[in-house]
């Protein structure tokens, strides 16, 4: 949730990109953050009906009871790893919000497409480095190296990378023409699209309360988008 705020800070404060109304833009970011939080809660099942939730919790408890060790693992997860998970989430927001700042420091003759090529090379190298470090760490602690499952994952992963790269091209142009303060926060609306896939195609969100909460959160998010679009440039 901190990504849009970070990118707005970079654009409006650090790089001095002009905005029509700072107060209205901050209000828009708050609306967008509230909408994103509501979407995440709706997707996680926080608004499910009590009867359905109770049945699902009993089923989950039975499944965990069949795995003695896993039961301890999941029970510790909420307490032991919460801070680590929150720290990771905050870092993702900061890194994602700063995603387009190097383009601002590039030569004025550098366009979005030239930036994209360098970005792709950097992503490939970092992926290889992270994978090697992860495999080496697992080997050091005596755990087996996980299978890549190329026969199952190769095609979906390549398709995902292709779709993401096409969207990334558009996000670069959005940032180049609208600025980091406005363009990049608007790109974060991809969360809304992914949740629509979860509802209408994968049926991951069920129950009247969850769907109503999702739709309400979507309206709040879109309201923030409209306000930011009007007062951002």
N, C-alpha and C positions, 0 to 999 in steps of 0.2 A: 504493500500500500504506500510505502514511502517513495517509490520510484517517480511518480508524477511530481511530487514536491521537490525532490532532488533536481530533476531536470528543469523545473520552473526556476529554482534558485540559480542554477547554472546560467540559464538564458537571461532572466530578468535582472539578476543581481550582479553576477560575475561578468557576463558579456554585455550587459546594458541594453538588451533588446527592448524596444519600446512596446509598452502595453497601454491600452486605453484607460484601464482602471485596475490598479493593483489590488484594491479591496475586493472588487468583483471577481477577479481572477483567483484570488485565494479562496473566496467563497465557492467558486466553481470546483476548485481542487478538493475542498472538503466534501462537496456533494459527490464527486466522483469516487473519493475514498470510501465514503459511506455506502455508496452503491456497490462498489467492489466487495466490501466486507459483507454486505447482505447477500450478494451472489455466492460468496464462498460459504457462508453459513447455510444457505439454502441447499447448496450442492452437498454439504457434509451431513445433511439430514437433521439439523438442529430444530427444524420447524415441523418435523413429522408428528402425526397424531400419536397420542400416548399409547393407544392400544397397539398400533402397528409397531411402534418403537419397542414396546415391551416384548412383543413376540420376537422381534429381530434380536433384541438383547439376549433373550433366553436361548435362541438358536446359536448365537455367537458364543455364549458361555458353554454350551454343550460341545461345540467344535473345539474350543480351547481346552476343555477338560479332557478331551481325547488325546491332546498333546501336552503332557505334563510340563515339559521344559518351555514350550512356547507360551504356556499360561503365565509363567514367571516373567518371561521376556516381555510380553505385552503389558503386564501389570507394572513393570518397572519403567516402561517407555514414557508414561505420562509424567512421571516425576523426575527421573534421572536424565532424560534427554530433552526435556522441554526447553531449558536454557540454550542448549546447543542448537536446537531447531529454530528458536527465535533469533539467535545470533546469525544463523545462516540466512534466514528470511530477510533480516535487516540488511545484511551484506548484499544479497541479491538486489534489493531495492536500490541501494546506493550505487552498485555497479551498473544496474540497468538504467538508472536515472542519469548516470554519467556516460552512457553508451556512445552518444554522438559528440561529446566534447572534443575528442581529438580532431574531428573535422574542422572545428572552429580555429584550431591552431595550425591547420595546414595552409599551404600557399593558396592565395586567392584564385589561382588558375586551376586548382584541383577541383574537379566536379564530383558529384555523388558516385558516378560509375567508377571513377578511378579509385575512390575511397573504398568502394565495395570489393574491388579486386584485392587490395591490400588486406582488407578485413577478412576475406575468405582464406587467404594464405595464413594469416595469424590464427584464425580459428582452427584450421587443420593442424598446424604445428602444436597449438596448445592442447588439442584433443589427444594427439599422439603422446605428448609429454605426460599429461594427466593419466592416461591409460597405463603407460609404462610404470609410473610411480605407484599407481594403485595395485597393479599386479605384483610389483616388487614388494610392496608393503604386506600384501597377503602371503607372499612366499616367506617373508621374514618371520611372520607370526605363526607360520605352520598351517595356514589355511590353503585349500586348493584354489587354483586360478579358475575363475568362472568361465564357462563356455560362452563363446560369442553367439552361438545359435544362428549362424549365418543363413542356414537353409530356411529358417522361419522369419528372421528379422530383417534380412537384407532388403527385400523388395519394399516392405512398409517403411523401413528407415530411409531408403533412398527417396521414396515418394515424399515422405515428410520433409526431408532436407530440401527437395526441389520446391515444395510449396512454401516452406519457410524462407528460402532464398528469394523467391519472387516477392513475397510480402516484405522482406527486408529492403529490397530495392525501393519499393513504394515508401517505406518508413524513412529512408534516407532522403528521398525527394521531399517528403512532407516536412522533415526537419530543415532541409535546405531552404524551402520556400516560405515556411511558416515560422521558422525559428525553433530553438530548443525549448523555449518557455511555453510554446503553444503546441507545436507539431508533435513533440514526443509524448506529452501527456495524452493527446488524442489517440495516439497509436495504442495506448494501453487498453483501449476499449476492446482489444482482442479477447479479453476475458469474457465479455458478453457473448461473443460469437461461439467460443468454446462451450459455454454453458448451454446455449441453444442446441448445439449438437448433442450435449448430454441429455437434454429433455426430449427432443423430438426424434432423434435417431437412435441413440443408445438407451434411452429410457432409464437413465441413471437417477433422475429426480422424479419421485412419485409422491402422490398424496396431495390433497387439495391445498393444505396449509403451506407446504414447501413450494408449490408452483405459484401460489399467490404471493408468497414472500419473494420468490425469484422475480416475478413480473414487477412488483413494487420496487425492488432494488434496481431493476433494469431501468425503470422510469427515472429514478433518482440519478443513476449514472448518466443517462441521456440528457437529463436536465443540466447536469454539470458540464457536459459536452457543449450544449447549446450556449450556456453562459460564457464558457471559456472561448468559444468561437466568436461570439459577439464582442466581448470586451478584451480579447487577447491581442487582436491586431487592429 
